[in-house]
Amino acid sequence: MKYRQVKEAVLQELNKPTPGFPLSENSLARRFGVSRMTARRALQELSQEGWLYRTQGRLSTPAPRRFNQGYLRVRPFYEFARAQGAQPKTRVLAAELRPTPTGVREKLGVEQALYVERLRFLDDEPVQREVRYLHPVHCAPILEHDLTSESIHDLLVHTLGLPLTRVWQRLEAVALGQDIARLLQQPSKAPALRLERLTYTLEQPITWVEYLMRADRYYLEDTFIPQGERP
């Protein structure tokens, strides 16, 4: 969709030493040759996701810098469901070869990737949306499997024999955009947890995934032994 292309371009702009801000809907529409409504949607979603701050005059500026406090371990969906005594279910919304968006392309290093989008349910209630891109050479057989019931992690490790050697991930709080909120049966701008994860086999990144989890249905906890931490 055009608004997603605009979003990706603005995200790239945020990484430049001298980004071209503030942005207005009109200037963004002219720059990318899209309608003002398309530009507005891109800016609204970036604001809801915490990247931009929108003023009353509808100008958008970079949001204040966020700081990294580390993250908690997150269990696989079906393992999490069993621990909660809930009945899990998965609906596959898409499973096909697609062009990779700019941000994902930079991480996976491929122009096209296997795209899997799944909606996860607990006790028949939608609680998580998963979007995943997988390396098309290393992971091609994935699309031959039943992704409503099989774990992609298990398929990568046990079926394809790929050693998963490193994981980068980032967890942050976001507000749901209109389309995802509708999928998760939530009001627009409802709070959610966004987990982004990049997984490697040896030095090769093979899968990028984004999980959006309803904040009213998820919390994270962990147990660990302090290692001489300082305040």
Number of C-alpha atoms within 10 A of each C-alpha: 6 13 19 15 14 21 19 17 14 21 18 13 15 18 9 9 7 8 15 11 13 15 18 18 20 16 13 20 17 12 10 14 12 15 15 16 13 20 25 18 18 22 27 23 21 24 20 20 19 18 21 23 18 19 10 6 7 16 16 21 19 19 14 10 7 9 6 8 7 8 13 13 9 13 11 11 17 19 11 13 17 11 10 10 11 14 13 19 18 20 15 15 13 13 17 11 16 14 14 20 16 15 13 22 16 11 15 22 16 17 15 18 27 23 22 22 19 19 21 21 20 19 12 12 14 21 22 25 23 19 17 21 28 26 20 19 11 16 19 14 14 20 14 8 12 11 18 14 13 13 14 19 14 12 17 20 13 11 12 14 10 18 12 17 12 13 13 10 17 14 19 15 16 23 24 25 22 16 12 18 20 12 13 21 14 20 15 15 17 19 21 24 21 23 18 18 16 21 22 18 17 12 10 15 20 25 27 24 19 19 20 26 24 24 17 12 12 11 9 10 7 8 6 5 5 7 6 5 5 5 2
